[in-house]
Amino acid sequence: MYNYLLRIKYNGENYHGIAYQKNLKTISGEILNYFNIKEFRLSIVSRTDKGVNAEENYIVISSDKNIDFSNFQNNDIKILNVYKLKEFINIRKFSRGKLYEYKLPKKLFEKKYMPRYLINNEKILIKSEEKEFDINKYIEASKHFIGIKSFHNFAKGKVKDPICNITKFEVIEDNDFYINYIEGNKFLYEMIRRIITFLISVGYNLFPLDLIEKVFIYNLEPKPFPSDPRYLTLKKVYLDWKELYKYIEDVIEI
C-alpha cells in the first residue's frame, strides 16, 4: 500500500464537510474520486463541518495506487504539500492544537438564541431583557471561554470528553466584521459556531455576564444553535513535526 500525508486548503461552502461520505459531495471524496481511488483508508486531523473552510488541514490517504497528486485540479480544493509515509498513521494523534477564525458580519443574524434555563439539580430561570447589540459585552463574555473547561453546552449531542483547553480568544473589528480568533487543543462538533451564537445573545443582553461561568458547569436549555458555517475557517493546525518526521519517507514535489 502507498501512504500519503496531504496538506490541503479549501472553500467548503458547497461541500458536506471534509470526511468521506459515499453519496455526498465532500472534500476528501473529491480528491479520491479525481484519482478514481476505490479502496482506501483515511485519517483526517480536523473533521470540518458542512460549509466550513480551511486554509490548512491534513489528511492521510492509504491506497494501492501510486498517485501523482500534481495532476489534481479543483477550483475549491488545493493540495499544498504531499509527504510519502512509511506506513498508515492516525494523523489526529500528532495534533497539538488548532486556530480557527470566525468572521461575524456586523449585519447580525436575524434569528437570535434565547436561553431559558441553567439546569443543575434545579432550573435557574434566565431573566433578561433584550437591548441593542453591545460588542463590548460580547468581547467581555468571550474572555470567559479561555482556559480548561467543559464545553458540553456547545457541542452537538452528548460527548464522552467535553473538556477543552482554549488558549486564545481574540476579537478584532474591521469595517464589515467582528473577527474572532479562537485557538485550542481540540474542538467539539459545532463547538465554535455554537459559542458564537451564545456570545451574540450576551451582546443582546439575553444572557447575563455574571452567569457565564455557570455554563461550563450546569446545562443550558436549550443549547445554542450553530451559527452560519460559511464564516468559519480553520486557519492553522499545529502538528508535532518532530514526532511526525519519524514516519515520513519522502517529501514529494507538486
Backbone as CSV, one residue per row, in Angstrom:
resi,resn,N_x,N_y,N_z,CA_x,CA_y,CA_z,C_x,C_y,C_z
1,MET,0.838,-1.199,0.000,0.000,0.000,0.000,0.878,1.257,0.000
2,TYR,0.386,2.296,-0.664,1.054,3.589,-0.689,0.344,4.503,0.323
3,ASN,1.132,5.179,1.145,0.576,6.031,2.203,1.057,7.467,2.026
4,TYR,0.106,8.397,1.995,0.430,9.802,1.734,-0.193,10.700,2.807
5,LEU,0.567,11.720,3.169,0.054,12.792,4.016,-0.107,14.027,3.143
6,LEU,-1.323,14.576,3.086,-1.608,15.754,2.256,-1.941,16.949,3.135
7,ARG,-1.295,18.067,2.840,-1.679,19.353,3.432,-2.524,20.066,2.399
8,ILE,-3.748,20.426,2.769,-4.687,20.977,1.794,-5.363,22.244,2.317
9,LYS,-5.916,23.022,1.387,-6.778,24.151,1.724,-8.025,24.053,0.859
10,TYR,-9.135,24.649,1.328,-10.369,24.516,0.551,-11.438,25.522,0.964
11,ASN,-12.308,25.791,-0.012,-13.552,26.520,0.211,-14.642,25.460,0.386
12,GLY,-15.148,25.320,1.598,-16.080,24.229,1.892,-17.546,24.563,1.727
13,GLU,-17.853,25.730,1.143,-19.241,26.192,1.099,-20.178,25.209,0.408
14,ASN,-19.714,24.552,-0.645,-20.586,23.667,-1.424,-20.346,22.185,-1.133
15,TYR,-19.768,21.901,0.047,-19.417,20.524,0.381,-20.008,20.124,1.735
16,HIS,-20.251,18.833,1.879,-20.791,18.281,3.125,-19.647,17.909,4.069
17,GLY,-18.755,18.861,4.331,-17.634,18.621,5.220,-16.463,17.974,4.501
18,ILE,-15.437,17.645,5.276,-14.237,17.043,4.688,-14.302,15.515,4.694
19,ALA,-14.978,14.926,5.671,-14.984,13.469,5.816,-15.699,12.803,4.646
20,TYR,-15.165,11.668,4.213,-15.739,10.938,3.078,-17.134,10.417,3.421
21,GLN,-18.087,10.682,2.524,-19.440,10.126,2.611,-19.823,9.653,1.211
22,LYS,-20.192,8.420,1.106,-20.328,7.752,-0.183,-21.226,8.495,-1.161
23,ASN,-22.358,8.973,-0.715,-23.340,9.559,-1.626,-23.442,11.080,-1.520
24,LEU,-22.443,11.694,-0.887,-22.451,13.148,-0.732,-21.140,13.746,-1.230
25,LYS,-21.203,14.996,-1.647,-20.024,15.715,-2.132,-19.225,16.229,-0.934
26,THR,-18.023,15.680,-0.757,-17.165,16.086,0.352,-15.766,16.424,-0.162
27,ILE,-14.971,17.077,0.688,-13.618,17.471,0.300,-12.751,16.248,0.018
28,SER,-12.694,15.312,0.940,-11.872,14.113,0.725,-12.426,13.271,-0.409
29,GLY,-13.748,13.249,-0.546,-14.369,12.491,-1.632,-13.983,13.008,-3.004
30,GLU,-13.847,14.325,-3.138,-13.442,14.915,-4.414,-12.025,14.490,-4.800
31,ILE,-11.145,14.443,-3.808,-9.765,14.016,-4.078,-9.728,12.547,-4.462
32,LEU,-10.438,11.709,-3.736,-10.467,10.270,-4.019,-11.094,9.986,-5.383
33,ASN,-12.174,10.671,-5.687,-12.865,10.447,-6.964,-12.032,10.920,-8.150
34,TYR,-11.299,12.011,-7.958,-10.470,12.548,-9.046,-9.452,11.515,-9.509
35,PHE,-8.875,10.790,-8.550,-7.865,9.784,-8.886,-8.458,8.366,-8.977
36,ASN,-9.797,8.313,-8.938,-10.505,7.032,-9.072,-10.002,6.001,-8.055
37,ILE,-9.874,6.442,-6.829,-9.424,5.558,-5.743,-10.649,4.905,-5.111
38,LYS,-10.751,3.601,-5.229,-11.911,2.862,-4.732,-11.642,2.194,-3.382
39,GLU,-10.421,1.675,-3.221,-10.034,1.023,-1.972,-9.054,1.931,-1.235
40,PHE,-9.399,2.316,-0.010,-8.561,3.283,0.691,-8.816,3.250,2.199
41,ARG,-7.890,3.854,2.916,-8.064,4.200,4.333,-7.791,5.688,4.465
42,LEU,-8.521,6.337,5.334,-8.379,7.780,5.525,-8.163,8.114,6.995
43,SER,-7.395,9.159,7.220,-7.272,9.760,8.547,-7.229,11.269,8.358
44,ILE,-8.035,11.992,9.120,-8.172,13.448,8.953,-7.886,14.125,10.282
45,VAL,-7.047,15.140,10.262,-6.663,15.776,11.516,-7.796,16.622,12.088
46,SER,-8.584,17.278,11.229,-9.700,18.103,11.698,-10.903,17.877,10.786
47,ARG,-11.936,17.255,11.317,-13.125,16.925,10.526,-14.051,18.139,10.477
48,THR,-13.745,19.068,9.569,-14.550,20.282,9.452,-15.952,19.955,8.965
49,ASP,-16.925,20.740,9.454,-18.337,20.505,9.166,-18.723,20.962,7.763
50,LYS,-19.956,20.672,7.421,-20.544,21.131,6.159,-20.438,22.651,6.060
51,GLY,-19.877,23.127,4.940,-19.808,24.564,4.680,-18.597,25.267,5.255
52,VAL,-17.792,24.590,6.079,-16.648,25.220,6.733,-15.426,25.202,5.810
53,ASN,-14.644,26.280,5.869,-13.456,26.431,5.027,-12.190,26.073,5.806
54,ALA,-11.090,25.913,5.068,-9.795,25.678,5.724,-8.676,26.282,4.898
55,GLU,-7.788,27.004,5.554,-6.554,27.452,4.922,-5.449,26.422,5.112
56,GLU,-5.688,25.491,6.034,-4.740,24.406,6.258,-5.463,23.266,6.973
57,ASN,-5.368,22.074,6.392,-5.852,20.860,7.038,-5.001,19.707,6.511
58,TYR,-5.025,18.589,7.201,-4.189,17.453,6.819,-5.019,16.181,6.743
59,ILE,-4.789,15.393,5.684,-5.418,14.088,5.575,-4.368,13.051,5.185
60,VAL,-4.554,11.844,5.665,-3.711,10.716,5.277,-4.543,9.788,4.408
61,ILE,-3.998,9.435,3.242,-4.653,8.513,2.319,-3.769,7.289,2.134
62,SER,-4.338,6.115,2.347,-3.648,4.850,2.077,-4.361,4.169,0.915
63,SER,-3.606,3.818,-0.141,-4.199,3.258,-1.350,-3.217,2.294,-2.003
64,ASP,-3.746,1.412,-2.858,-2.856,0.514,-3.607,-2.325,1.177,-4.869
65,LYS,-2.665,2.479,-5.054,-2.206,3.231,-6.222,-1.037,4.136,-5.884
66,ASN,-0.083,4.228,-6.800,0.991,5.215,-6.716,0.476,6.482,-7.397
67,ILE,0.168,7.508,-6.622,-0.593,8.658,-7.125,0.308,9.861,-7.374
68,ASP,0.102,10.504,-8.518,0.777,11.759,-8.833,-0.188,12.896,-8.499
69,PHE,-0.072,13.454,-7.317,-1.016,14.468,-6.854,-0.832,15.804,-7.567
70,SER,0.253,15.975,-8.317,0.479,17.230,-9.037,-0.550,17.436,-10.140
71,ASN,-1.249,16.366,-10.537,-2.260,16.477,-11.595,-3.611,16.968,-11.089
72,PHE,-3.767,17.072,-9.787,-5.077,17.395,-9.219,-5.510,18.810,-9.578
73,GLN,-6.747,18.924,-10.055,-7.314,20.225,-10.406,-8.725,20.336,-9.842
74,ASN,-8.958,21.381,-9.054,-10.279,21.652,-8.488,-10.313,23.110,-8.079
75,ASN,-11.370,23.802,-8.437,-11.464,25.237,-8.152,-11.589,25.547,-6.666
76,ASP,-12.094,24.587,-5.891,-12.342,24.823,-4.467,-11.282,24.216,-3.557
77,ILE,-10.530,23.263,-4.066,-9.599,22.499,-3.237,-8.195,22.592,-3.823
78,LYS,-7.231,22.858,-2.966,-5.838,22.902,-3.414,-4.980,22.015,-2.520
79,ILE,-4.152,21.174,-3.142,-3.186,20.364,-2.404,-1.895,21.170,-2.306
80,LEU,-1.499,21.498,-1.090,-0.352,22.375,-0.863,0.963,21.604,-0.758
81,ASN,0.925,20.486,-0.042,2.132,19.670,0.153,1.760,18.196,0.199
82,VAL,2.691,17.348,-0.228,2.483,15.898,-0.179,3.715,15.252,0.446
83,TYR,3.468,14.366,1.403,4.538,13.610,2.050,4.243,12.118,1.886
84,LYS,5.249,11.367,1.471,5.103,9.917,1.394,5.444,9.335,2.766
85,LEU,4.542,8.500,3.293,4.710,7.941,4.625,5.215,6.506,4.575
86,LYS,5.889,6.101,5.636,6.378,4.731,5.738,5.244,3.749,6.010
87,GLU,4.185,4.256,6.640,3.035,3.416,6.983,1.827,4.306,7.223
88,PHE,0.660,3.693,7.297,-0.560,4.451,7.589,-0.530,4.903,9.049
89,ILE,-0.915,6.155,9.293,-0.933,6.694,10.655,-2.257,7.393,10.925
90,ASN,-2.594,7.483,12.191,-3.720,8.304,12.639,-3.176,9.707,12.874
91,ILE,-3.401,10.593,11.924,-2.796,11.918,11.964,-3.298,12.751,13.148
92,ARG,-4.469,12.425,13.662,-5.013,13.189,14.792,-4.140,13.055,16.038
93,LYS,-3.421,11.937,16.152,-2.553,11.729,17.315,-1.372,12.693,17.329
94,PHE,-1.099,13.327,16.188,0.028,14.249,16.089,-0.404,15.706,16.233
95,SER,-1.697,15.929,16.390,-2.217,17.295,16.526,-1.983,17.811,17.933
96,ARG,-1.479,19.040,18.027,-1.268,19.678,19.315,-2.147,20.914,19.491
97,GLY,-2.938,21.236,18.476,-3.851,22.361,18.593,-4.266,22.905,17.243
98,LYS,-5.260,23.805,17.275,-5.780,24.394,16.041,-6.162,25.848,16.290
99,LEU,-6.131,26.612,15.216,-6.562,28.005,15.255,-7.682,28.197,14.252
100,TYR,-8.810,28.715,14.725,-9.956,28.993,13.865,-10.226,30.487,13.803
101,GLU,-10.842,30.888,12.696,-11.309,32.268,12.525,-12.800,32.235,12.222
102,TYR,-13.562,33.068,12.945,-14.979,33.230,12.604,-15.233,34.709,12.329
103,LYS,-15.629,35.009,11.084,-15.880,36.392,10.679,-17.373,36.666,10.816
104,LEU,-17.740,37.273,11.933,-19.142,37.560,12.221,-19.554,38.859,11.536
105,PRO,-20.485,38.788,10.588,-20.901,40.018,9.896,-21.531,41.013,10.865
106,LYS,-21.278,42.273,10.647,-21.885,43.293,11.502,-23.399,43.385,11.293
107,LYS,-23.822,42.931,10.122,-25.250,42.761,9.907,-25.594,41.406,10.512
108,LEU,-25.946,41.412,11.776,-26.070,40.176,12.546,-27.250,39.333,12.078
109,PHE,-27.177,38.055,12.428,-28.225,37.117,12.032,-29.554,37.497,12.695
110,GLU,-30.629,37.387,11.927,-31.943,37.755,12.444,-32.409,36.798,13.544
111,LYS,-32.099,35.494,13.391,-32.509,34.510,14.375,-31.614,34.615,15.596
112,LYS,-32.211,34.825,16.761,-31.442,35.016,17.982,-31.671,33.859,18.957
113,TYR,-30.607,33.488,19.619,-30.677,32.425,20.624,-31.265,32.983,21.912
114,MET,-32.282,32.294,22.430,-32.968,32.721,23.653,-32.786,31.649,24.729
115,PRO,-31.743,31.731,25.541,-31.565,30.754,26.622,-32.662,30.903,27.671
116,ARG,-33.197,29.759,28.138,-34.289,29.817,29.116,-33.833,29.436,30.521
117,TYR,-33.055,28.338,30.600,-32.697,27.834,31.922,-31.229,27.409,31.977
118,LEU,-30.672,27.496,33.166,-29.467,26.770,33.535,-29.916,25.685,34.499
119,ILE,-29.563,24.444,34.201,-30.091,23.331,34.980,-28.972,22.594,35.695
120,ASN,-29.077,22.495,37.005,-28.242,21.608,37.796,-29.201,20.647,38.484
121,ASN,-29.378,20.757,39.761,-30.427,19.970,40.430,-31.776,20.665,40.320
122,GLU,-31.746,21.913,39.945,-32.966,22.682,39.747,-32.795,23.594,38.538
123,LYS,-33.912,24.123,38.060,-33.868,25.027,36.915,-33.683,26.466,37.385
124,ILE,-32.652,27.109,36.863,-32.437,28.527,37.140,-32.950,29.306,35.937
125,LEU,-34.001,30.070,36.115,-34.600,30.828,35.015,-33.686,31.984,34.618
126,ILE,-33.423,32.103,33.308,-32.622,33.220,32.807,-33.533,34.423,32.604
127,LYS,-33.345,35.443,33.418,-34.166,36.643,33.325,-33.354,37.728,32.627
128,SER,-33.846,38.175,31.508,-33.117,39.198,30.760,-34.071,39.950,29.851
129,GLU,-33.655,41.142,29.484,-34.452,41.976,28.577,-33.567,42.384,27.408
130,GLU,-34.025,42.086,26.190,-33.212,42.374,25.013,-32.942,43.870,24.879
131,LYS,-31.676,44.167,24.549,-31.270,45.546,24.307,-30.524,45.612,22.983
132,GLU,-30.112,46.792,22.590,-29.314,46.959,21.370,-27.993,46.205,21.529
133,PHE,-27.526,45.617,20.437,-26.313,44.808,20.492,-25.128,45.638,20.977
134,ASP,-24.372,45.056,21.924,-23.212,45.724,22.520,-21.990,44.825,22.325
135,ILE,-21.088,45.221,21.429,-19.914,44.409,21.135,-18.993,44.303,22.350
136,ASN,-19.022,45.269,23.237,-18.177,45.210,24.430,-18.605,44.077,25.360
137,LYS,-19.903,43.843,25.464,-20.389,42.709,26.255,-19.980,41.390,25.595
138,TYR,-20.070,41.351,24.281,-19.659,40.173,23.508,-18.191,39.853,23.787
139,ILE,-17.331,40.874,23.717,-15.896,40.680,23.936,-15.616,40.275,25.381
140,GLU,-16.277,40.915,26.315,-16.076,40.577,27.725,-16.481,39.125,27.993
141,ALA,-17.576,38.699,27.385,-18.036,37.319,27.554,-17.052,36.323,26.942
142,SER,-16.445,36.701,25.820,-15.520,35.791,25.135,-14.323,35.428,26.011
143,LYS,-13.923,36.318,26.902,-12.772,36.078,27.766,-13.008,34.912,28.724
144,HIS,-14.275,34.656,29.039,-14.621,33.565,29.957,-14.388,32.195,29.324
145,PHE,-14.233,32.143,28.012,-14.072,30.866,27.326,-12.614,30.407,27.286
146,ILE,-11.704,31.240,27.746,-10.288,30.868,27.775,-10.007,30.008,28.998
147,GLY,-9.285,28.903,28.787,-8.925,28.031,29.889,-9.385,26.600,29.661
148,ILE,-9.126,25.763,30.640,-9.529,24.357,30.587,-10.912,24.232,31.204
149,LYS,-11.904,23.963,30.364,-13.297,23.971,30.815,-14.101,22.908,30.080
150,SER,-15.291,22.644,30.603,-16.207,21.711,29.948,-17.099,22.475,28.974
151,PHE,-17.044,22.062,27.701,-17.822,22.738,26.663,-19.022,21.890,26.232
152,HIS,-19.605,21.159,27.187,-20.737,20.275,26.891,-21.939,21.021,26.336
153,ASN,-22.104,22.280,26.705,-23.244,23.066,26.208,-23.045,23.569,24.788
154,PHE,-21.848,23.370,24.239,-21.531,23.935,22.933,-21.162,22.858,21.914
155,ALA,-21.633,21.640,22.162,-21.404,20.529,21.247,-22.741,19.949,20.813
156,LYS,-22.774,19.422,19.607,-23.977,18.748,19.137,-24.096,17.398,19.844
157,GLY,-25.217,17.183,20.531,-25.430,15.924,21.225,-24.545,15.783,22.453
158,LYS,-24.439,14.549,22.943,-23.604,14.262,24.100,-22.215,13.842,23.635
159,VAL,-21.208,14.224,24.403,-19.827,13.855,24.079,-19.199,13.172,25.293
160,LYS,-18.293,12.232,25.034,-17.640,11.498,26.113,-16.708,12.394,26.917
161,ASP,-15.961,13.236,26.209,-14.989,14.100,26.877,-15.172,15.533,26.397
162,PRO,-15.932,16.345,27.137,-16.197,17.728,26.702,-15.141,18.731,27.149
163,ILE,-14.077,18.259,27.793,-13.058,19.178,28.319,-12.117,19.619,27.202
164,CYS,-12.017,20.932,27.014,-11.110,21.520,26.017,-10.295,22.619,26.688
165,ASN,-9.119,22.862,26.141,-8.256,23.941,26.642,-8.174,25.026,25.574
166,ILE,-8.905,26.115,25.778,-8.879,27.249,24.851,-7.791,28.211,25.320
167,THR,-6.807,28.420,24.478,-5.638,29.218,24.856,-5.702,30.657,24.343
168,LYS,-6.612,30.902,23.406,-6.710,32.251,22.830,-8.139,32.493,22.349
169,PHE,-8.673,33.658,22.677,-9.955,34.089,22.115,-9.856,35.598,21.930
170,GLU,-9.627,35.995,20.695,-9.394,37.403,20.374,-10.447,37.878,19.383
171,VAL,-10.976,39.074,19.616,-11.988,39.648,18.725,-11.458,40.962,18.169
172,ILE,-11.385,41.032,16.822,-10.890,42.226,16.134,-11.999,42.766,15.233
173,GLU,-12.143,44.054,15.216,-13.200,44.691,14.423,-12.620,45.325,13.167
174,ASP,-13.289,45.091,12.017,-12.985,45.862,10.817,-14.275,46.493,10.315
175,ASN,-14.289,46.970,9.083,-15.455,47.711,8.593,-16.723,46.864,8.517
176,ASP,-16.576,45.585,8.211,-17.742,44.744,7.948,-17.940,43.591,8.930
177,PHE,-16.894,43.252,9.698,-16.961,42.047,10.524,-16.402,42.274,11.923
178,TYR,-16.881,41.445,12.855,-16.190,41.214,14.114,-15.461,39.882,13.918
179,ILE,-14.133,39.924,13.844,-13.351,38.734,13.501,-12.870,38.058,14.780
180,ASN,-13.307,36.809,14.964,-12.968,36.028,16.150,-11.832,35.057,15.832
181,TYR,-10.771,35.084,16.630,-9.683,34.111,16.513,-9.694,33.244,17.771
182,ILE,-9.902,31.940,17.564,-10.048,31.018,18.685,-9.050,29.882,18.517
183,GLU,-8.208,29.714,19.518,-7.152,28.700,19.473,-7.315,27.760,20.655
184,GLY,-7.120,26.457,20.405,-7.248,25.496,21.485,-6.656,24.151,21.130
185,ASN,-6.603,23.273,22.113,-6.011,21.956,21.882,-6.936,21.041,21.091
186,LYS,-8.257,21.245,21.225,-9.233,20.479,20.449,-10.558,21.226,20.464
187,PHE,-11.452,20.827,19.542,-12.758,21.458,19.441,-13.809,20.380,19.215
188,LEU,-14.945,20.532,19.865,-16.039,19.580,19.722,-16.851,19.895,18.468
189,TYR,-17.703,18.959,18.077,-18.528,19.099,16.874,-19.438,20.320,16.998
190,GLU,-19.303,21.273,16.081,-20.089,22.516,16.013,-19.795,23.473,17.173
191,MET,-18.732,23.226,17.924,-18.453,23.993,19.148,-18.286,25.481,18.895
192,ILE,-17.458,25.855,17.934,-17.190,27.280,17.719,-18.450,27.999,17.268
193,ARG,-19.183,27.388,16.360,-20.393,28.050,15.835,-21.458,28.211,16.919
194,ARG,-21.520,27.305,17.871,-22.470,27.439,18.975,-21.994,28.483,19.989
195,ILE,-20.677,28.591,20.167,-20.141,29.640,21.033,-20.471,31.024,20.462
196,ILE,-20.299,31.191,19.161,-20.596,32.470,18.517,-22.060,32.861,18.734
197,THR,-22.960,31.916,18.548,-24.389,32.180,18.770,-24.648,32.612,20.211
198,PHE,-24.014,31.928,21.147,-24.171,32.271,22.556,-23.660,33.680,22.841
199,LEU,-22.484,34.016,22.307,-21.911,35.341,22.547,-22.790,36.449,21.963
200,ILE,-23.412,36.167,20.838,-24.357,37.143,20.270,-25.491,37.404,21.251
201,SER,-25.977,36.353,21.902,-27.063,36.520,22.872,-26.614,37.381,24.054
202,VAL,-25.344,37.233,24.452,-24.813,38.087,25.518,-24.757,39.536,25.037
203,GLY,-24.329,39.726,23.789,-24.270,41.066,23.221,-25.626,41.751,23.164
204,TYR,-26.678,40.961,23.028,-28.054,41.487,23.014,-28.675,41.535,24.411
205,ASN,-27.854,41.257,25.433,-28.310,41.272,26.824,-29.306,40.146,27.129
206,LEU,-29.263,39.078,26.341,-30.183,37.957,26.547,-29.619,36.915,27.514
207,PHE,-28.346,37.071,27.866,-27.736,36.218,28.888,-26.813,37.087,29.721
208,PRO,-26.970,37.084,31.046,-26.178,37.992,31.898,-24.724,37.564,32.032
209,LEU,-23.833,38.535,32.027,-22.399,38.269,32.138,-22.045,37.535,33.431
210,ASP,-22.742,37.832,34.522,-22.363,37.251,35.809,-22.738,35.776,35.950
211,LEU,-23.423,35.212,34.952,-23.769,33.789,34.994,-22.944,32.948,34.020
212,ILE,-22.055,33.583,33.278,-21.373,32.864,32.191,-20.548,31.684,32.699
213,GLU,-19.850,31.826,33.817,-19.028,30.714,34.304,-19.861,29.471,34.607
214,LYS,-21.146,29.658,34.868,-22.014,28.515,35.182,-22.326,27.660,33.950
215,VAL,-22.155,28.209,32.744,-22.452,27.403,31.544,-21.407,26.312,31.329
216,PHE,-20.276,26.411,32.035,-19.256,25.365,31.954,-19.453,24.293,33.031
217,ILE,-20.499,24.482,33.849,-20.792,23.552,34.947,-22.190,22.962,34.792
218,TYR,-23.182,23.838,34.606,-24.571,23.413,34.503,-24.928,23.134,33.043
219,ASN,-26.183,22.784,32.808,-26.676,22.528,31.454,-27.571,23.669,30.985
220,LEU,-27.324,24.154,29.795,-28.175,25.178,29.192,-29.393,24.528,28.536
221,GLU,-30.535,25.142,28.701,-31.746,24.684,27.999,-32.427,25.878,27.347
222,PRO,-32.542,25.873,26.018,-31.926,24.906,25.110,-30.451,25.240,24.891
223,LYS,-29.724,24.332,24.225,-28.350,24.635,23.833,-28.356,25.701,22.739
224,PRO,-27.288,26.483,22.616,-27.186,27.412,21.481,-27.178,26.643,20.160
225,PHE,-27.850,27.181,19.156,-27.804,26.566,17.826,-26.532,27.016,17.103
226,PRO,-26.052,26.251,16.143,-24.813,26.629,15.436,-25.038,27.791,14.481
227,SER,-24.104,28.720,14.463,-24.170,29.858,13.541,-23.774,29.412,12.136
228,ASP,-23.886,30.313,11.187,-23.647,30.033,9.773,-22.214,29.538,9.550
229,PRO,-22.041,28.341,8.926,-20.695,27.795,8.732,-19.849,28.531,7.697
230,ARG,-20.471,29.320,6.836,-19.731,29.975,5.754,-18.667,30.942,6.251
231,TYR,-18.834,31.423,7.485,-17.916,32.424,8.026,-16.814,31.808,8.891
232,LEU,-16.779,30.467,8.967,-15.789,29.779,9.802,-14.672,29.198,8.940
233,THR,-13.435,29.455,9.336,-12.261,28.954,8.613,-11.254,28.364,9.587
234,LEU,-10.813,27.147,9.281,-9.686,26.552,10.004,-8.422,27.205,9.456
235,LYS,-7.739,28.005,10.285,-6.594,28.783,9.818,-5.280,28.016,9.923
236,LYS,-5.119,27.260,11.013,-3.822,26.639,11.277,-3.999,25.375,12.105
237,VAL,-3.220,24.350,11.748,-3.153,23.122,12.538,-1.731,22.994,13.067
238,TYR,-1.597,22.806,14.358,-0.279,22.667,14.974,0.031,21.183,15.154
239,LEU,0.975,20.681,14.369,1.353,19.276,14.430,2.684,19.106,15.161
240,ASP,2.872,17.943,15.748,4.147,17.588,16.373,5.057,17.036,15.276
241,TRP,5.720,17.955,14.567,6.522,17.547,13.417,7.750,16.735,13.825
242,LYS,8.275,16.963,15.008,9.421,16.178,15.460,9.066,14.695,15.516
243,GLU,7.886,14.397,16.018,7.425,13.017,16.111,6.959,12.507,14.749
244,LEU,6.303,13.398,13.992,5.740,13.008,12.703,6.817,12.633,11.685
245,TYR,7.959,13.311,11.725,9.021,13.054,10.746,9.584,11.636,10.844
246,LYS,9.344,10.969,11.950,9.771,9.582,12.091,9.030,8.664,11.111
247,TYR,7.860,9.140,10.646,7.015,8.321,9.766,7.066,8.785,8.316
248,ILE,7.784,9.873,8.042,7.859,10.425,6.680,9.038,9.801,5.922
249,GLU,8.729,9.226,4.786,9.756,8.607,3.953,10.343,9.583,2.948
250,ASP,9.470,10.473,2.421,9.939,11.388,1.379,8.988,12.572,1.296
251,VAL,9.522,13.710,0.849,8.713,14.886,0.545,8.551,14.943,-0.964
252,ILE,7.302,14.940,-1.433,7.022,14.864,-2.872,6.748,16.259,-3.415
253,GLU,7.465,16.637,-4.452,7.250,17.923,-5.094,5.977,17.879,-5.927
254,ILE,5.181,18.957,-5.816,3.953,19.042,-6.645,3.893,20.399,-7.340
